[in-house]
Amino acid sequence: SDGARPPTGAGDADGSGAGHSTQMRSRLLMVALLAAVTLAGTVRFEQARQRLGASRLVAVAEGSILQMAQGGAVPPPLLRRNLELLRRAAEMDPADVGVPIAEGGHFFLLKRHSAAIRAYERAAELEMRSEIFANLARVYLQSGDRDKAIEAIETAITLDNTQRKTFGDTLREEKRRRRQEMNR
């Protein structure tokens, strides 16, 4: 009532300006938090965009193989081109299990069994799926490794019992062959 005014910028009754300082820190904290949330959203959006791009490349590679396979043999140049697409897809989304599964199929068609096995093993590290072990079993059988084929078939059946219908006869036959070889 004596006409005295608090000093400019004073935020509390004692005129120290501590209230103003607290408000300023709160605003800066809110701006920093908003920037962090925006950055996190941008990163997630970019990751989603990368995953979508990788999925598209896998779809292109797989689609071209399916079309060609209907007409007969798949030309090796197409398989090699698709492997390059799949390499790019793996760079875009290393966690996409579809990429090494598709790579394994392409390597198998090229009769590059060691590369197919490595691709399927990478897929199994990402996700335990019966189809991966079923594919591994086929590659092992083609390459003559019965023991690993049996192991892969058993894993496929453990993960999905319907694989027993697909591989039951093969499993029995391979175990029979293994016993015969051991008895020699």
LOKOLKE-606526 format. One line per 3 residues: number of its first residue (from 1); their letters; for each residue z, x, y of N, C-alpha, C. Coordinates in nm, 3 decimals, m for minus. Layout:
NUM> A> Z/X/Y/Z/X/Y/Z/X/Y ~ ... $
This chain:
1> SDG> 0.000/0.081/m0.120/0.000/0.000/0.000/0.000/0.084/0.124 ~ 0.024/0.213/0.118/0.023/0.298/0.236/m0.117/0.351/0.265 ~ m0.217/0.303/0.188/m0.356/0.340/0.213/m0.400/0.466/0.142 $
4> ARP> m0.309/0.531/0.070/m0.347/0.653/m0.003/m0.430/0.616/m0.124 ~ m0.534/0.692/m0.144/m0.621/0.667/m0.259/m0.607/0.782/m0.357 ~ m0.621/0.752/m0.483/m0.612/0.860/m0.580/m0.726/0.958/m0.561 $
7> PTG> m0.707/1.082/m0.597/m0.813/1.180/m0.584/m0.936/1.138/m0.664 ~ m1.056/1.180/m0.619/m1.180/1.146/m0.687/m1.175/1.199/m0.830 ~ m1.213/1.114/m0.924/m1.216/1.153/m1.064/m1.084/1.137/m1.133 $
10> AGD> m0.980/1.099/m1.063/m0.850/1.083/m1.128/m0.856/0.959/m1.213 ~ m0.811/0.972/m1.337/m0.819/0.859/m1.428/m0.685/0.803/m1.463 ~ m0.575/0.871/m1.432/m0.448/0.810/m1.462/m0.357/0.812/m1.340 $
13> ADG> m0.245/0.750/m1.364/m0.153/0.727/m1.254/m0.104/0.856/m1.192 ~ m0.095/0.965/m1.265/m0.042/1.089/m1.206/m0.149/1.168/m1.133 ~ m0.276/1.120/m1.138/m0.384/1.183/m1.063/m0.434/1.311/m1.126 $
16> SGA> m0.400/1.334/m1.251/m0.439/1.460/m1.314/m0.585/1.460/m1.360 ~ m0.648/1.343/m1.375/m0.786/1.335/m1.422/m0.798/1.340/m1.572 ~ m0.686/1.337/m1.644/m0.689/1.345/m1.790/m0.761/1.226/m1.851 $
19> GHS> m0.748/1.108/m1.793/m0.816/0.989/m1.844/m0.966/1.003/m1.836 ~ m1.013/1.058/m1.723/m1.157/1.080/m1.704/m1.208/1.179/m1.808 ~ m1.131/1.285/m1.830/m1.168/1.387/m1.926/m1.176/1.328/m2.067 $
22> TQM> m1.085/1.241/m2.102/m1.084/1.176/m2.233/m1.204/1.085/m2.248 ~ m1.237/1.012/m2.142/m1.355/0.925/m2.145/m1.481/1.008/m2.163 ~ m1.489/1.119/m2.095/m1.606/1.206/m2.103/m1.622/1.260/m2.246 $
25> RSR> m1.511/1.304/m2.305/m1.516/1.355/m2.443/m1.557/1.245/m2.540 ~ m1.508/1.124/m2.519/m1.544/1.011/m2.604/m1.694/0.983/m2.596 ~ m1.747/0.987/m2.474/m1.891/0.963/m2.457/m1.974/1.073/m2.522 $
28> LLM> m1.932/1.198/m2.504/m2.004/1.308/m2.567/m1.999/1.298/m2.719 ~ m1.882/1.259/m2.769/m1.868/1.242/m2.914/m1.960/1.131/m2.964 ~ m1.969/1.021/m2.891/m2.057/0.911/m2.929/m2.204/0.955/m2.926 $
31> VAL> m2.242/1.031/m2.825/m2.380/1.080/m2.816/m2.410/1.173/m2.934 ~ m2.315/1.263/m2.966/m2.334/1.354/m3.079/m2.343/1.277/m3.210 ~ m2.259/1.176/m3.226/m2.261/1.095/m3.347/m2.392/1.019/m3.359 $
34> LAA> m2.438/0.963/m3.251/m2.565/0.891/m3.249/m2.681/0.986/m3.284 ~ m2.678/1.106/m3.229/m2.782/1.205/m3.260/m2.778/1.242/m3.408 ~ m2.659/1.259/m3.464/m2.646/1.294/m3.606/m2.698/1.182/m3.695 $
37> VTL> m2.665/1.057/m3.662/m2.712/0.943/m3.740/m2.865/0.932/m3.730 ~ m2.918/0.953/m3.612/m3.063/0.948/m3.593/m3.131/1.058/m3.673 ~ m3.076/1.179/m3.669/m3.132/1.290/m3.746/m3.127/1.261/m3.895 $
40> AGT> m3.014/1.209/m3.944/m3.002/1.177/m4.087/m3.104/1.071/m4.126 ~ m3.123/0.972/m4.042/m3.223/0.869/m4.070/m3.363/0.927/m4.073 ~ m3.391/1.020/m3.983/m3.522/1.084/m3.978/m3.545/1.167/m4.104 $
43> VRF> m3.442/1.239/m4.146/m3.453/1.320/m4.268/m3.477/1.229/m4.388 ~ m3.401/1.119/m4.399/m3.420/1.026/m4.510/m3.560/0.967/m4.507 ~ m3.608/0.932/m4.389/m3.743/0.877/m4.377/m3.846/0.980/m4.424 $
46> EQA> m3.829/1.105/m4.384/m3.922/1.211/m4.424/m3.917/1.231/m4.575 ~ m3.797/1.228/m4.633/m3.785/1.242/m4.778/m3.854/1.127/m4.848 ~ m3.836/1.007/m4.798/m3.902/0.891/m4.858/m4.054/0.903/m4.847 $
49> RQR> m4.099/0.951/m4.732/m4.244/0.970/m4.713/m4.298/1.074/m4.810 ~ m4.222/1.182/m4.831/m4.262/1.286/m4.926/m4.266/1.230/m5.068 ~ m4.164/1.151/m5.105/m4.160/1.093/m5.239/m4.279/1.000/m5.260 $
52> LGA> m4.310/0.920/m5.160/m4.424/0.829/m5.170/m4.554/0.908/m5.185 ~ m4.569/1.013/m5.107/m4.689/1.097/m5.119/m4.701/1.160/m5.256 ~ m4.589/1.207/m5.310/m4.590/1.266/m5.445/m4.627/1.161/m5.548 $
55> SRL> m4.572/1.042/m5.536/m4.604/0.935/m5.630/m4.752/0.899/m5.626 ~ m4.809/0.902/m5.508/m4.952/0.872/m5.496/m5.036/0.978/m5.567 ~ m4.998/1.104/m5.551/m5.073/1.212/m5.618/m5.063/1.200/m5.769 $
58> VAV> m4.945/1.166/m5.819/m4.929/1.146/m5.964/m5.017/1.030/m6.009 ~ m5.017/0.922/m5.933/m5.098/0.805/m5.969/m5.246/0.839/m5.972 ~ m5.292/0.917/m5.877/m5.434/0.958/m5.875/m5.466/1.041/m5.999 $
61> AEG> m5.381/1.138/m6.029/m5.404/1.225/m6.145/m5.403/1.144/m6.274 ~ m5.303/1.061/m6.291/m5.292/0.981/m6.414/m5.404/0.879/m6.424 ~ m5.438/0.816/m6.313/m5.545/0.715/m6.314/m5.679/0.774/m6.354 $
64> SIL> m5.711/0.891/m6.303/m5.840/0.952/m6.337/m5.844/0.989/m6.485 ~ m5.732/1.032/m6.540/m5.726/1.067/m6.682/m5.746/0.943/m6.768 ~ m5.679/0.835/m6.732/m5.692/0.712/m6.809/m5.835/0.661/m6.809 $
67> QMA> m5.901/0.667/m6.694/m6.040/0.623/m6.686/m6.130/0.709/m6.774 ~ m6.112/0.840/m6.765/m6.197/0.931/m6.843/m6.167/0.919/m6.993 ~ m6.041/0.902/m7.029/m6.002/0.895/m7.170/m6.064/0.774/m7.238 $
70> QGG> m6.084/0.667/m7.162/m6.148/0.548/m7.219/m6.291/0.577/m7.259 ~ m6.354/0.667/m7.189/m6.493/0.701/m7.218/m6.507/0.817/m7.316 ~ m6.400/0.874/m7.360/m6.405/0.987/m7.453/m6.321/1.103/m7.402 $
73> AVP> m6.371/1.223/m7.423/m6.297/1.344/m7.384/m6.287/1.355/m7.232 ~ m6.178/1.414/m7.188/m6.156/1.437/m7.046/m6.204/1.578/m7.014 ~ m6.293/1.592/m6.915/m6.345/1.725/m6.882/m6.234/1.818/m6.829 $
76> PPL> m6.229/1.941/m6.880/m6.128/2.036/m6.833/m6.125/2.058/m6.682 ~ m6.242/2.060/m6.613/m6.233/2.076/m6.467/m6.152/1.965/m6.398 ~ m6.164/1.843/m6.450/m6.087/1.732/m6.394/m5.938/1.754/m6.422 $
79> LRR> m5.905/1.800/m6.540/m5.765/1.827/m6.573/m5.708/1.936/m6.482 ~ m5.785/2.040/m6.459/m5.739/2.149/m6.372/m5.723/2.101/m6.227 ~ m5.815/2.016/m6.181/m5.803/1.960/m6.046/m5.678/1.876/m6.035 $
82> NLE> m5.653/1.797/m6.138/m5.534/1.712/m6.137/m5.407/1.796/m6.141 ~ m5.410/1.907/m6.212/m5.292/1.994/m6.215/m5.260/2.048/m6.076 ~ m5.363/2.072/m5.997/m5.339/2.115/m5.858/m5.276/2.000/m5.778 $
85> LLR> m5.323/1.878/m5.798/m5.261/1.763/m5.731/m5.114/1.750/m5.773 ~ m5.088/1.771/m5.901/m4.951/1.760/m5.952/m4.863/1.872/m5.898 ~ m4.919/1.991/m5.880/m4.843/2.102/m5.820/m4.800/2.064/m5.679 $
88> RAA> m4.893/2.006/m5.603/m4.860/1.962/m5.467/m4.755/1.851/m5.470 ~ m4.768/1.760/m5.567/m4.669/1.651/m5.579/m4.531/1.708/m5.608 ~ m4.523/1.811/m5.693/m4.395/1.873/m5.726/m4.332/1.938/m5.603 $
91> EMD> m4.415/1.994/m5.516/m4.364/2.053/m5.392/m4.309/1.943/m5.300 ~ m4.376/1.830/m5.298/m4.336/1.720/m5.210/m4.208/1.652/m5.259 ~ m4.194/1.639/m5.391/m4.077/1.571/m5.446/m4.037/1.637/m5.578 $
94> PAD> m3.960/1.745/m5.571/m3.921/1.818/m5.692/m3.837/1.736/m5.790 ~ m3.780/1.626/m5.744/m3.694/1.544/m5.831/m3.770/1.433/m5.902 ~ m3.900/1.420/m5.879/m3.979/1.315/m5.942/m4.011/1.353/m6.085 $
97> VGV> m3.947/1.288/m6.181/m3.966/1.320/m6.322/m4.109/1.292/m6.368 ~ m4.178/1.204/m6.299/m4.316/1.172/m6.336/m4.410/1.290/m6.322 ~ m4.378/1.381/m6.232/m4.466/1.496/m6.209/m4.470/1.587/m6.332 $
100> PIA> m4.356/1.638/m6.382/m4.366/1.725/m6.499/m4.413/1.651/m6.625 ~ m4.385/1.521/m6.634/m4.437/1.445/m6.748/m4.590/1.445/m6.743 ~ m4.646/1.418/m6.626/m4.791/1.418/m6.611/m4.849/1.558/m6.634 $
103> EGG> m4.781/1.660/m6.582/m4.826/1.797/m6.605/m4.830/1.828/m6.754 ~ m4.724/1.788/m6.825/m4.720/1.812/m6.969/m4.837/1.749/m7.040 ~ m4.870/1.627/m7.004/m4.986/1.560/m7.064/m5.116/1.631/m7.035 $
106> HFF> m5.132/1.678/m6.913/m5.254/1.751/m6.876/m5.264/1.883/m6.952 ~ m5.154/1.957/m6.957/m5.154/2.084/m7.031/m5.182/2.060/m7.179 ~ m5.126/1.953/m7.233/m5.150/1.920/m7.373/m5.298/1.896/m7.398 $
109> LLK> m5.361/1.819/m7.311/m5.505/1.792/m7.325/m5.589/1.920/m7.313 ~ m5.539/2.016/m7.235/m5.607/2.145/m7.222/m5.572/2.241/m7.337 ~ m5.488/2.191/m7.429/m5.440/2.272/m7.543/m5.360/2.394/m7.499 $
112> RHS> m5.295/2.381/m7.385/m5.204/2.485/m7.335/m5.062/2.442/m7.371 ~ m5.031/2.458/m7.499/m4.907/2.404/m7.554/m4.782/2.464/m7.490 ~ m4.780/2.593/m7.465/m4.661/2.654/m7.405/m4.634/2.595/m7.266 $
115> AAI> m4.739/2.577/m7.188/m4.723/2.519/m7.054/m4.680/2.373/m7.064 ~ m4.732/2.301/m7.163/m4.693/2.160/m7.183/m4.545/2.152/m7.218 ~ m4.500/2.241/m7.306/m4.359/2.242/m7.346/m4.270/2.270/m7.224 $
118> RAY> m4.308/2.369/m7.143/m4.229/2.401/m7.023/m4.223/2.280/m6.928 ~ m4.334/2.212/m6.913/m4.337/2.095/m6.824/m4.246/1.985/m6.877 ~ m4.256/1.956/m7.005/m4.170/1.851/m7.062/m4.023/1.891/m7.059 $
121> ERA> m3.994/2.018/m7.077/m3.854/2.063/m7.068/m3.800/2.047/m6.926 ~ m3.886/2.074/m6.825/m3.844/2.050/m6.686/m3.817/1.901/m6.664 ~ m3.902/1.817/m6.721/m3.883/1.672/m6.709/m3.750/1.631/m6.771 $
124> AEL> m3.719/1.686/m6.888/m3.593/1.652/m6.957/m3.472/1.698/m6.876 ~ m3.486/1.807/m6.801/m3.377/1.852/m6.715/m3.352/1.752/m6.602 ~ m3.459/1.687/m6.557/m3.445/1.588/m6.450/m3.391/1.456/m6.500 $
127> EMR> m3.436/1.416/m6.620/m3.396/1.285/m6.672/m3.418/1.283/m6.823 ~ m3.317/1.240/m6.896/m3.327/1.230/m7.042/m3.397/1.099/m7.078 ~ m3.525/1.108/m7.113/m3.602/0.991/m7.153/m3.659/1.014/m7.292 $
130> SEI> m3.663/0.908/m7.369/m3.717/0.923/m7.505/m3.864/0.963/m7.501 ~ m3.941/0.912/m7.405/m4.083/0.944/m7.399/m4.107/1.094/m7.380 ~ m4.017/1.159/m7.308/m4.031/1.303/m7.287/m4.017/1.376/m7.420 $
133> FAN> m3.915/1.338/m7.498/m3.893/1.404/m7.626/m4.000/1.366/m7.728 ~ m4.053/1.244/m7.718/m4.164/1.205/m7.805/m4.286/1.293/m7.774 ~ m4.312/1.315/m7.647/m4.424/1.402/m7.609/m4.399/1.546/m7.652 $
136> LAR> m4.276/1.592/m7.635/m4.241/1.727/m7.682/m4.266/1.740/m7.832 ~ m4.227/1.638/m7.908/m4.248/1.640/m8.053/m4.396/1.654/m8.086 ~ m4.480/1.582/m8.015/m4.626/1.590/m8.040/m4.678/1.732/m8.013 $
139> VYL> m4.630/1.790/m7.904/m4.675/1.926/m7.870/m4.625/2.026/m7.975 ~ m4.498/2.014/m8.014/m4.444/2.104/m8.115/m4.520/2.089/m8.247 ~ m4.554/1.966/m8.286/m4.630/1.946/m8.409/m4.767/2.012/m8.399 $
142> QSG> m4.833/1.995/m8.285/m4.965/2.056/m8.266/m4.958/2.208/m8.268 ~ m4.849/2.263/m8.218/m4.837/2.408/m8.213/m4.775/2.465/m8.340 ~ m4.739/2.376/m8.436/m4.689/2.423/m8.564/m4.540/2.451/m8.572 $
145> DRD> m4.464/2.412/m8.472/m4.320/2.437/m8.472/m4.248/2.312/m8.524 ~ m4.239/2.300/m8.657/m4.182/2.181/m8.720/m4.035/2.160/m8.685 ~ m3.958/2.269/m8.684/m3.814/2.255/m8.657/m3.790/2.194/m8.519 $
148> KAI> m3.860/2.245/m8.420/m3.841/2.191/m8.285/m3.898/2.049/m8.275 ~ m4.005/2.021/m8.349/m4.061/1.886/m8.350/m3.959/1.788/m8.406 ~ m3.894/1.826/m8.517/m3.793/1.739/m8.577/m3.679/1.715/m8.479 $
151> EAI> m3.634/1.822/m8.415/m3.526/1.810/m8.316/m3.565/1.716/m8.202 ~ m3.687/1.729/m8.152/m3.734/1.644/m8.042/m3.746/1.499/m8.087 ~ m3.794/1.476/m8.209/m3.805/1.339/m8.262/m3.666/1.277/m8.273 $
154> ETA> m3.572/1.353/m8.326/m3.436/1.301/m8.342/m3.375/1.267/m8.206 ~ m3.402/1.350/m8.105/m3.350/1.321/m7.970/m3.417/1.195/m7.915 ~ m3.548/1.182/m7.934/m3.619/1.063/m7.887/m3.561/0.937/m7.950 $
157> ITL> m3.534/0.943/m8.080/m3.478/0.827/m8.150/m3.336/0.799/m8.102 ~ m3.258/0.903/m8.078/m3.121/0.885/m8.027/m3.124/0.815/m7.891 ~ m3.218/0.853/m7.807/m3.227/0.793/m7.673/m3.284/0.652/m7.676 $
160> DNT> m3.371/0.625/m7.773/m3.435/0.494/m7.783/m3.469/0.468/m7.929 ~ m3.391/0.383/m7.992/m3.406/0.360/m8.136/m3.543/0.302/m8.174 ~ m3.614/0.243/m8.077/m3.747/0.191/m8.110/m3.844/0.305/m8.143 $
163> QRK> m3.809/0.428/m8.104/m3.893/0.543/m8.139/m3.891/0.567/m8.291 ~ m3.789/0.515/m8.359/m3.782/0.530/m8.505/m3.906/0.468/m8.570 ~ m3.950/0.356/m8.517/m4.069/0.289/m8.571/m4.193/0.378/m8.552 $
166> TFG> m4.201/0.442/m8.437/m4.315/0.529/m8.407/m4.312/0.657/m8.488 ~ m4.194/0.718/m8.497/m4.184/0.852/m8.556/m4.116/0.858/m8.692 ~ m4.072/0.744/m8.745/m3.999/0.746/m8.871/m4.073/0.818/m8.983 $
169> DTL> m4.199/0.783/m9.004/m4.278/0.846/m9.111/m4.299/0.995/m9.084 ~ m4.328/1.028/m8.960/m4.350/1.168/m8.922/m4.223/1.249/m8.946 ~ m4.110/1.192/m8.907/m3.983/1.261/m8.924/m3.954/1.287/m9.073 $
172> REE> m3.972/1.185/m9.155/m3.950/1.203/m9.300/m4.044/1.307/m9.357 ~ m4.171/1.302/m9.319/m4.270/1.398/m9.371/m4.238/1.541/m9.327 ~ m4.201/1.559/m9.203/m4.170/1.694/m9.153/m4.043/1.749/m9.218 $
175> KRR> m3.946/1.664/m9.240/m3.824/1.708/m9.308/m3.855/1.746/m9.454 ~ m3.942/1.668/m9.518/m3.982/1.698/m9.655/m4.053/1.834/m9.661 ~ m4.144/1.857/m9.568/m4.216/1.985/m9.563/m4.120/2.102/m9.539 $
178> RRQ> m4.026/2.080/m9.450/m3.929/2.186/m9.422/m3.847/2.219/m9.547 ~ m3.802/2.116/m9.622/m3.728/2.140/m9.746/m3.812/2.218/m9.846 ~ m3.940/2.182/m9.859/m4.030/2.251/m9.952/m4.043/2.397/m9.914 $
181> EMN> m4.057/2.424/m9.784/m4.070/2.564/m9.739/m3.942/2.643/m9.765 ~ m3.828/2.579/m9.751/m3.700/2.646/m9.773/m3.678/2.676/m9.922 ~ m3.735/2.593/m10.010/m3.718/2.611/m10.154/m3.814/2.715/m10.212 $
184> R> m3.907/2.764/m10.137/m4.004/2.862/m10.186/m3.944/2.999/m10.192 $
